[in-house]
Amino acid sequence: MKRDMKKWIEECISAPVKKAMPILSFPGVQIIGHTVEELVRSGELQAQCMKAIADRFDTAAAFSLMDLSVEAEAFGSSVHYSSDDVPTVLDALVHDEDEAESLLVPEVGAGRTGECIKGIERACELITDRPVLAGIIGPYSLAGRLLDMTEIMILCYEEPEMVETVLEKATEFLIAYAKAFKAVGANGIAMAEPAAGLLSPGLIDEFSTPYVQRIREAVEDDNFIVMYHNCGNVEPLISNMEKIDAVAYSFGNAIDIETTLKALPENKMIIGNIDPAGTIRNGNPEMIRKEVLELLERCGKYPNFVISSGCDIPPMTPLDNLQAFFDAVDEFYTK
């Protein structure tokens, strides 16, 4: 459903009682009774999964799958699938400058991207009481999957032109992909750029930030936002990430999120950062309650803070643990 997303951000910031906004989609497979592999291959199942989560949990927004293999697979990368875990890219696709130059930018719809677009289109029909945000990878993180995540760190120093060639092609595709989500009704994208958290301030300004900015500027308007997600150790990079000028940022549990709340402008929504694996997936309800209340006691005083998971919540997370997360948020705001 079309909505003024800039106004939505303002309303979330000004609201004294805030709904939790975890990056939560994959655990819905347990509700709809399908495997993760079936889910990631079917747009209809992705929409059903998102709807099942929206019906069960009163989230502030509905996130689609954070599957960071989709775009690399569209370029031609090999992907490993699992019945109960998120797909992963197996091998580098680009090994030298010639392969970088000859790398073809796929059409939107290649690989599983068409199913992901169908999933968002259907989810927007099923979920109308909150924004629907499509998941998309960031440009440097996509280039890292195409070049190999370790290799790209070396190439940034030794063959920067090769990295930039791949980044240009990644950015071209991601702009088209984001526009496709926008065309079918998404209210925005949650862009996952975790690999950029490994870069130095100088390198992130060269190999990530300008490309993220180009994507944001190409697609964002009053009705469509870009939420920037980075779950790395970004404390040394906050001023670099501020240059992106996103309306919303999502940070992981590798940092003390209060540092970002102090550093970034008060009109930027900041979400995070309960550990999705160590606490929400592998913890217990009492542990979750304790950590949620402690984080809200510290950061709930910042109007632009919205509690969330620090990253995508794993598929097999116990539903009782998820309920404990939401119950603890409710407990804090009803005190």
TORNUDREN-801713 format. One line per field, with one value per residue: x, y, z of N, C-alpha, C in turn; chain; residue number from 1. Coordinates in pm, whole numbers. Atoms other than C-alpha are relative to their C-alpha. Layout:
<sites>
n_u	c(X_...)
n_v	c(Y_...)
n_w	c(Z_...)
ca_u	c(X_...)
ca_v	c(Y_...)
ca_w	c(Z_...)
c_u	c(X_...)
c_v	c(Y_...)
c_w	c(Z_...)
c	c(A_...)
k	c(NUM_...)
</sites>
This chain:
<sites>
n_u	c(84_-79_7_-106_-95_-72_90_-1_-121_23_97_-68_-91_74_90_-57_0_-46_5_-128_-18_-106_-16_66_78_-30_66_137_9_53_144_65_-29_-84_-143_-63_-26_127_36_-81_23_140_52_126_-32_-60_111_73_-87_8_135_11_-70_77_120_-34_-78_38_-121_20_-13_-17_-123_-13_-117_-135_-71_-106_-50_91_-51_-119_47_50_-119_-56_-69_56_58_33_132_19_140_28_-88_1_-94_-129_-76_-106_-131_-14_38_-94_-134_-101_55_75_131_75_45_98_114_125_101_121_130_81_79_-92_-12_118_45_140_85_-3_88_137_29_30_127_106_-2_63_145_43_-36_33_7_-135_-85_-66_-135_-65_-141_-91_-139_-70_-89_-129_24_22_-130_-78_44_-41_-147_-42_2_-137_-77_33_-75_-133_15_23_-132_-88_66_125_81_77_109_93_73_106_93_84_99_87_86_97_103_75_94_113_70_75_111_101_73_81_109_105_69_-79_-12_-142_-91_-100_-122_-99_-137_-86_-142_-63_-42_-138_-89_-48_75_-36_48_146_36_-33_54_136_91_52_88_125_66_58_121_101_46_72_130_72_87_84_75_-89_-122_-111_-55_-136_-30_-136_-13_-141_-51_5_-26_-96_48_130_1_6_136_89_-2_102_120_121_96_4_-119_12_-134_-6_-42_-145_-30_92_81_14_-100_58_108_-65_-77_80_105_118_111_-26_42_-107_57_-96_-104_-6_-69_103_-37_-39_106_138_7_-56_26_128_87_-45_-119_47_66_-102_-79_89_28_-124_-26_100_-27_-110_16_138_12_-25_125_-17_-38_104_-66_4_-111_-119_-8_109_20_-13_126_48_15_125_104_13_-102_48_106_-63_-54_110_57_-88_20_128_-19_-70_81_123_-37)
n_v	c(-118_-123_-86_-100_66_-101_-30_119_-10_-107_49_99_-69_-81_84_33_146_45_142_60_13_97_50_127_59_142_93_30_133_93_-20_43_142_25_-9_-126_10_-24_-140_-95_22_-28_-130_19_43_-113_-87_69_-4_-136_-19_79_-77_-121_38_50_-96_-138_-69_-133_15_138_18_122_81_-52_110_-73_78_-14_-85_64_111_-58_-25_129_70_125_-20_119_-8_85_9_-73_-114_-97_36_-67_4_98_-31_-124_5_-86_29_-90_-120_39_50_-116_-77_76_34_-56_-43_77_-65_24_120_113_81_-4_-138_-10_53_-96_-111_51_13_-133_-45_71_-42_-132_24_70_-77_-140_-79_-46_-2_121_-33_109_19_-12_-7_-123_16_60_137_79_13_95_136_31_4_70_-100_-27_-52_-140_-86_-16_-69_-144_-63_40_-18_-73_-18_123_-7_-104_54_87_-85_-72_93_34_-116_-8_101_-24_-110_57_94_-82_-62_104_12_-121_6_94_-47_-7_-133_-30_114_11_36_62_-28_34_13_-132_-20_47_-94_-118_-119_-41_97_1_-118_25_122_31_-113_-69_90_2_-129_-1_81_-73_-117_44_64_-50_-117_-6_124_116_-32_95_23_52_98_50_69_11_-91_-125_-118_-94_-38_-67_-124_39_47_-116_-59_66_-82_81_-43_103_84_121_38_130_12_-13_-132_-62_-83_-135_-86_-51_-93_-125_-54_-28_-99_48_27_128_116_96_123_102_82_125_105_89_141_36_-26_31_138_101_-31_45_-116_-88_-69_-99_-107_-78_-80_-100_-105_-75_-87_-107_-90_-87_-71_-42_-145_-65_13_63_142_103_126_96_94_-58_48_91_105_129_68_95_-64_42_-103_-48_-103_-120_-57_-61_-128_-96_-20_-88_-135_-46_-23_-128_-117_-11_-34)
n_w	c(0_9_-119_-12_-88_-79_-112_-86_-81_-97_-98_-84_-90_-98_-80_-131_-8_131_32_38_143_28_138_-31_107_18_-93_44_63_-101_-8_124_20_117_-24_44_144_69_-20_78_143_33_-41_-72_-137_-70_-40_-107_-118_-53_-53_-124_-104_-28_-75_-133_-78_31_40_58_145_47_78_78_-33_20_66_69_113_114_108_55_83_125_84_42_-108_-52_-133_-79_-64_-118_-40_-123_-18_109_107_1_126_-15_56_75_142_73_-51_57_64_121_-43_-51_116_77_-85_51_-97_32_0_-120_27_12_-120_-87_-23_43_-107_-110_37_-14_-142_-55_57_-70_-140_-7_5_-121_-120_31_-124_-35_119_47_45_73_-31_114_-45_34_115_-34_-45_122_67_-78_32_137_7_-121_-107_-45_114_30_-92_59_128_-23_-1_109_130_-28_122_18_-98_45_115_-52_-75_95_53_-112_-27_109_-22_-123_26_75_-89_-96_72_22_-127_-13_98_-41_-120_-124_-60_-12_-4_-106_72_-87_48_-114_35_-9_-138_-14_67_-72_41_135_98_9_78_141_58_-41_-22_118_76_-77_24_134_-3_-77_76_120_-28_-117_5_-120_-17_10_-76_-7_-134_14_-105_-9_-129_-35_-102_76_-85_61_134_-11_78_142_30_-2_134_82_-23_-4_-102_-104_-8_-80_-43_-65_-139_-12_-57_-96_89_-53_66_125_-36_-38_111_119_-25_-73_92_65_-77_-27_-54_-43_57_-78_74_55_-12_-136_-97_42_50_-89_-140_-55_-21_-108_50_98_-75_-70_94_61_-98_-24_115_1_-112_40_128_21_-19_129_75_132_-15_7_-29_108_-2_61_138_35_-100_70_29_-99_-131_-65_0_-138_-20_69_-81_-117_46_10_-134_-76_52_-55_-144_-18_39_-81_-138)
ca_u	c(0_138_224_430_738_915_609_609_969_874_577_791_1044_782_577_628_544_726_663_959_1107_1314_1454_1220_1099_1276_1131_789_880_795_445_371_533_795_1171_1404_1500_1135_1087_1377_1273_908_774_433_583_788_469_291_587_584_208_234_488_277_-31_153_375_288_596_639_734_733_1078_1130_1404_1761_1905_2242_2293_2010_2182_2515_2328_2158_2509_2595_2741_2693_2479_2447_2090_1978_1647_1690_1946_1996_2158_2525_2746_3002_3281_3413_3275_3532_3904_4083_4038_3927_3647_3550_3529_3328_3091_2737_2484_2181_1828_1605_1421_1733_1789_1555_1519_1192_1047_1160_981_668_693_701_415_203_313_201_-144_-156_2_-156_-137_240_519_666_1043_1218_1558_1849_2226_2460_2703_3031_2884_2766_3105_3264_3054_3143_3517_3546_3511_3875_4016_3829_4006_4342_4216_4104_4476_4636_4378_4127_4019_3906_3700_3549_3456_3260_3109_2982_2804_2671_2534_2369_2189_2091_1935_1722_1634_1532_1320_1144_1054_930_717_531_444_727_752_1130_1434_1651_1998_2243_2604_2782_3106_3171_3203_3542_3684_3890_3737_3932_3835_3466_3454_3604_3443_3105_2958_2942_2779_2523_2450_2391_2140_1961_1943_1814_1518_1429_1136_863_694_1003_1294_1633_1720_2095_2193_2542_2601_2980_3200_3104_3199_3508_3294_2992_3092_3144_2800_2640_2743_2498_2222_1977_1656_1699_1997_2011_2314_2425_2532_2904_2877_2728_2438_2428_2744_2550_2258_2497_2677_2401_2135_1822_1597_1752_1575_1826_1721_1905_2067_1982_2205_1988_2184_2343_2043_1723_1802_2010_1905_1598_1298_1443_1776_1595_1376_1681_1877_1579_1494_1857_1893_1568_1661_1980_1859_1483_1547_1658_1340_1491_1579_1360_1449_1527_1747_2104_2063_1834_1685_1777_1506_1492_1465_1211_882_866_1191_1045_738_963_1130_798_668_973_927_563_669_907_659_367_564)
ca_v	c(0_340_562_869_699_1017_1099_741_786_1113_946_656_898_1114_821_779_408_229_-103_-335_-364_-685_-807_-1099_-1313_-1651_-1800_-1782_-2108_-2281_-2134_-2209_-2555_-2533_-2569_-2273_-2401_-2411_-2063_-1894_-2042_-1929_-1576_-1698_-1877_-1570_-1362_-1624_-1630_-1251_-1253_-1528_-1320_-1005_-1188_-1333_-1042_-671_-545_-184_-298_-620_-720_-962_-1225_-1105_-1358_-1222_-1490_-1382_-1106_-1290_-1593_-1369_-1276_-1647_-1743_-2095_-2115_-2377_-2443_-2592_-2710_-2514_-2241_-1938_-1998_-1909_-1826_-2100_-1965_-1648_-1576_-1311_-1388_-1127_-799_-970_-1152_-829_-650_-930_-975_-927_-727_-957_-855_-807_-1138_-1351_-1634_-1599_-1220_-1262_-1475_-1219_-944_-1158_-1222_-852_-778_-1044_-941_-585_-723_-931_-683_-339_-227_-157_-77_-361_-342_-555_-703_-618_-656_-357_-292_-371_-682_-801_-729_-926_-1230_-1205_-1157_-1356_-1180_-1219_-1149_-820_-679_-737_-615_-283_-211_-401_-377_-105_-57_-420_-374_-56_-235_-494_-228_-31_-338_-435_-84_-77_-401_-302_24_-169_-432_-170_6_-324_-361_-4_-70_-360_-164_-195_97_77_-146_-266_-268_-506_-386_-579_-640_-265_-282_-449_-151_139_489_570_250_266_617_480_139_151_485_653_347_321_691_642_366_568_879_678_523_717_957_1042_705_482_477_311_168_108_-206_-287_-545_-507_-318_22_245_382_436_627_959_779_618_951_1064_811_1033_745_819_497_291_-63_-166_-502_-627_-590_-234_-39_114_411_538_569_741_1002_1046_1047_1319_1290_1282_952_636_398_35_-251_-442_-754_-1044_-1246_-1570_-1574_-1428_-1460_-1791_-1969_-1794_-1850_-1626_-1494_-1409_-1231_-1037_-925_-805_-629_-442_-346_-210_-15_125_266_368_413_775_852_929_799_457_162_-175_-448_-749_-672_-864_-1115_-1360_-1722_-1950_-2205_-1953_-2083_-1897_-1878_-1680_-1441_-1395_-1322_-1046_-876_-931_-759_-460_-436_-462_-168_60_-19_61)
ca_w	c(0_-98_199_278_418_523_734_866_982_1155_1325_1447_1595_1764_1901_2279_2252_1972_1806_1769_1421_1409_1079_1093_807_778_1102_935_759_1085_1073_708_719_444_419_373_29_-78_62_-117_-451_-436_-433_-321_-20_67_73_284_524_562_614_877_1070_1037_1166_1464_1570_1588_1405_1295_943_742_617_332_337_391_146_34_-231_-462_-657_-693_-826_-1084_-1206_-1233_-895_-760_-447_-174_-53_277_416_739_677_453_110_66_-233_-295_-516_-674_-1020_-1124_-1097_-1312_-1496_-1818_-1635_-1462_-1797_-1958_-1662_-1790_-1591_-1565_-1644_-1341_-1315_-1365_-1120_-824_-848_-1037_-756_-498_-690_-715_-343_-259_-497_-329_21_-52_-133_186_432_429_793_798_550_345_297_36_112_-116_-89_-90_-378_-201_-38_-381_-537_-252_-333_-701_-636_-308_23_125_-221_-259_47_-124_-460_-311_-265_-551_-833_-740_-1103_-1118_-800_-941_-1264_-1069_-841_-1140_-1274_-932_-880_-1222_-1142_-788_-908_-1158_-897_-640_-902_-973_-604_-605_-914_-751_-437_-184_56_58_65_352_198_366_322_600_409_407_785_730_540_668_660_344_166_257_110_-211_-252_-77_26_-317_-474_-193_-238_-610_-545_-279_-495_-792_-610_-294_-275_-25_-80_-98_148_169_511_535_727_845_1118_1124_1367_1230_1524_1339_1027_1160_1003_671_691_776_425_281_425_464_653_852_968_1105_1312_1449_1787_1709_1845_2132_1941_2176_2003_1677_1850_1987_1655_1392_1348_1561_1253_1137_1254_1418_1467_1641_1794_2000_1890_1646_1678_2023_2205_2000_1827_2092_2411_2628_2705_3032_2871_2588_2831_3030_2725_2565_2885_2945_2591_2613_2954_2801_2456_2488_2589_2234_2034_1708_1853_1758_1904_1656_1603_1507_1184_1013_1266_1173_1030_1312_1595_1850_1820_2200_2193_1937_2156_2453_2252_2176_2530_2674_2443_2551_2918_2881_2708_2941_3257)
c_u	c(89_-19_117_101_84_-84_-4_123_-18_-94_62_90_-76_-89_64_7_31_-17_139_7_112_5_-42_-84_21_-69_-145_-13_-58_-152_-70_36_76_146_52_26_-127_-37_77_-19_-140_-45_-129_25_64_-108_-80_79_-6_-136_-18_69_-81_-126_33_67_-30_126_-33_7_18_123_-10_130_130_85_106_67_-76_64_126_-39_-53_115_64_73_-71_-43_-29_-133_-7_-148_-32_94_0_100_129_66_123_137_-2_-39_101_138_107_-70_-81_-139_-85_-57_-112_-124_-127_-91_-130_-124_-67_-99_88_11_-128_-52_-146_-96_-3_-90_-145_-40_-36_-133_-117_-7_-67_-153_-52_20_-21_0_136_84_60_135_64_147_86_142_59_105_135_-16_-29_131_88_-39_42_151_63_25_139_81_-28_73_141_-9_-26_132_77_-61_-132_-88_-88_-120_-105_-81_-117_-103_-94_-113_-98_-99_-106_-114_-86_-97_-123_-84_-84_-120_-111_-82_-94_-123_-113_-59_77_8_146_82_85_125_105_139_102_148_73_45_143_101_48_-85_32_-56_-152_-48_27_-83_-143_-91_-50_-96_-135_-78_-68_-129_-111_-58_-82_-142_-81_-87_-88_-68_88_134_105_47_136_31_146_20_146_39_15_33_104_-51_-128_-4_-4_-141_-101_-8_-103_-131_-128_-96_-5_125_-28_140_-4_58_152_39_-94_-83_-18_102_-56_-111_57_63_-85_-111_-125_-118_22_-49_118_-64_112_-29_21_58_-101_31_26_-111_-136_-11_40_-18_-130_-84_48_123_-39_-65_102_75_-85_-25_124_30_-99_21_110_-35_-142_-21_29_-125_15_46_-122_68_-25_102_119_21_-121_-10_-2_-133_-55_-6_-132_-101_-25_104_-40_-109_57_60_-110_-63_85_-11_-129_14_68_-92_-131_31_-51)
c_v	c(125_84_97_-53_99_40_-117_1_105_-46_-102_68_76_-84_-33_-151_-54_-151_-50_-19_-100_-36_-146_-46_-151_-92_-31_-134_-101_9_-54_-144_-32_7_136_-4_23_148_92_-16_44_136_-12_-43_112_96_-63_5_138_28_-75_72_123_-30_-37_105_142_83_137_-4_-147_-7_-128_-71_78_-116_64_-82_29_74_-60_-117_51_32_-129_-76_-130_21_-134_23_-98_0_87_119_85_-40_81_-15_-88_52_138_-22_76_-17_95_116_-34_-49_112_81_-71_-40_70_40_-71_88_-26_-112_-122_-73_1_142_19_-50_97_120_-42_-10_133_52_-65_42_136_-9_-55_84_148_90_52_3_-137_41_-122_-8_5_9_136_-24_-63_-145_-92_-21_-101_-144_-40_-19_-89_103_31_68_148_96_27_82_149_76_-26_23_74_19_-122_-2_100_-45_-86_82_77_-89_-43_112_17_-100_33_117_-54_-92_76_67_-101_-24_119_-7_-92_35_4_144_42_-126_8_-53_-51_16_-37_-7_133_32_-45_100_111_120_45_-93_-1_121_-20_-112_-36_121_66_-86_-15_129_4_-81_74_116_-39_-48_68_121_-4_-133_-125_37_-109_-4_-67_-92_-40_-60_-23_94_138_123_94_61_83_127_-29_-41_114_65_-63_77_-82_55_-97_-86_-118_-48_-129_5_-1_131_31_101_142_95_58_100_135_69_44_100_-60_-29_-127_-113_-97_-124_-99_-35_-123_-110_-102_-148_-38_17_-49_-145_-100_29_-62_124_96_80_110_117_92_92_108_114_84_96_116_98_100_89_47_149_78_-17_-75_-144_-89_-135_-101_-110_66_-42_-93_-113_-137_-77_-87_57_-43_114_54_108_131_68_70_136_105_28_96_144_60_34_136_117_12_30_140)
c_w	c(0_126_-2_102_81_123_98_91_111_111_93_102_109_92_136_25_-139_-15_-35_-151_-32_-148_4_-118_-5_102_-34_-70_96_9_-124_-39_-127_38_-47_-150_-81_5_-94_-150_-45_53_80_144_80_50_114_131_65_61_131_116_39_81_145_90_-47_-29_-59_-152_-32_-90_-84_37_-21_-50_-89_-109_-128_-116_-62_-90_-134_-95_-49_108_37_145_65_72_117_37_121_24_-128_-108_8_-136_20_-43_-67_-146_-86_62_-53_-72_-125_36_56_-116_-76_81_-51_114_-34_-10_135_-33_-15_133_81_20_-42_106_118_-29_9_147_64_-54_73_147_17_-11_132_127_-30_123_46_-127_-30_-60_-65_38_-125_55_-37_-108_33_44_-119_-75_73_-25_-141_-12_107_109_55_-110_-25_92_-54_-128_16_1_-129_-139_19_-123_-26_96_-47_-122_46_77_-92_-51_110_27_-107_21_121_-15_-73_88_102_-67_-28_126_19_-91_43_136_129_49_20_-9_127_-68_97_-62_108_-34_9_141_26_-56_94_-42_-142_-106_-11_-81_-149_-61_45_0_-128_-82_71_-23_-137_-6_73_-80_-122_31_110_-34_124_30_3_65_-18_146_-19_118_-6_139_38_113_-63_84_-61_-131_3_-84_-149_-39_5_-137_-92_6_-13_105_117_-10_93_34_82_139_17_67_116_-80_53_-62_-130_29_40_-121_-120_32_60_-92_-81_91_13_60_32_146_90_-89_-55_17_146_102_-48_-48_109_148_49_32_110_-40_-98_71_65_-97_-67_97_29_-115_-4_116_-38_-118_-28_18_-127_-88_-133_8_-4_20_-111_31_-68_-144_-22_104_-70_-10_114_142_64_4_141_31_-68_82_123_-35_-3_136_82_-48_56_149_24_-25_78_146_37)
c	c(A_A_A_A_A_A_A_A_A_A_A_A_A_A_A_A_A_A_A_A_A_A_A_A_A_A_A_A_A_A_A_A_A_A_A_A_A_A_A_A_A_A_A_A_A_A_A_A_A_A_A_A_A_A_A_A_A_A_A_A_A_A_A_A_A_A_A_A_A_A_A_A_A_A_A_A_A_A_A_A_A_A_A_A_A_A_A_A_A_A_A_A_A_A_A_A_A_A_A_A_A_A_A_A_A_A_A_A_A_A_A_A_A_A_A_A_A_A_A_A_A_A_A_A_A_A_A_A_A_A_A_A_A_A_A_A_A_A_A_A_A_A_A_A_A_A_A_A_A_A_A_A_A_A_A_A_A_A_A_A_A_A_A_A_A_A_A_A_A_A_A_A_A_A_A_A_A_A_A_A_A_A_A_A_A_A_A_A_A_A_A_A_A_A_A_A_A_A_A_A_A_A_A_A_A_A_A_A_A_A_A_A_A_A_A_A_A_A_A_A_A_A_A_A_A_A_A_A_A_A_A_A_A_A_A_A_A_A_A_A_A_A_A_A_A_A_A_A_A_A_A_A_A_A_A_A_A_A_A_A_A_A_A_A_A_A_A_A_A_A_A_A_A_A_A_A_A_A_A_A_A_A_A_A_A_A_A_A_A_A_A_A_A_A_A_A_A_A_A_A_A_A_A_A_A_A_A_A_A_A_A_A_A_A_A_A_A_A_A_A_A_A_A_A_A_A_A_A_A_A_A_A_A_A_A)
k	c(1_2_3_4_5_6_7_8_9_10_11_12_13_14_15_16_17_18_19_20_21_22_23_24_25_26_27_28_29_30_31_32_33_34_35_36_37_38_39_40_41_42_43_44_45_46_47_48_49_50_51_52_53_54_55_56_57_58_59_60_61_62_63_64_65_66_67_68_69_70_71_72_73_74_75_76_77_78_79_80_81_82_83_84_85_86_87_88_89_90_91_92_93_94_95_96_97_98_99_100_101_102_103_104_105_106_107_108_109_110_111_112_113_114_115_116_117_118_119_120_121_122_123_124_125_126_127_128_129_130_131_132_133_134_135_136_137_138_139_140_141_142_143_144_145_146_147_148_149_150_151_152_153_154_155_156_157_158_159_160_161_162_163_164_165_166_167_168_169_170_171_172_173_174_175_176_177_178_179_180_181_182_183_184_185_186_187_188_189_190_191_192_193_194_195_196_197_198_199_200_201_202_203_204_205_206_207_208_209_210_211_212_213_214_215_216_217_218_219_220_221_222_223_224_225_226_227_228_229_230_231_232_233_234_235_236_237_238_239_240_241_242_243_244_245_246_247_248_249_250_251_252_253_254_255_256_257_258_259_260_261_262_263_264_265_266_267_268_269_270_271_272_273_274_275_276_277_278_279_280_281_282_283_284_285_286_287_288_289_290_291_292_293_294_295_296_297_298_299_300_301_302_303_304_305_306_307_308_309_310_311_312_313_314_315_316_317_318_319_320_321_322_323_324_325_326_327_328_329_330_331_332_333_334_335)
</sites>
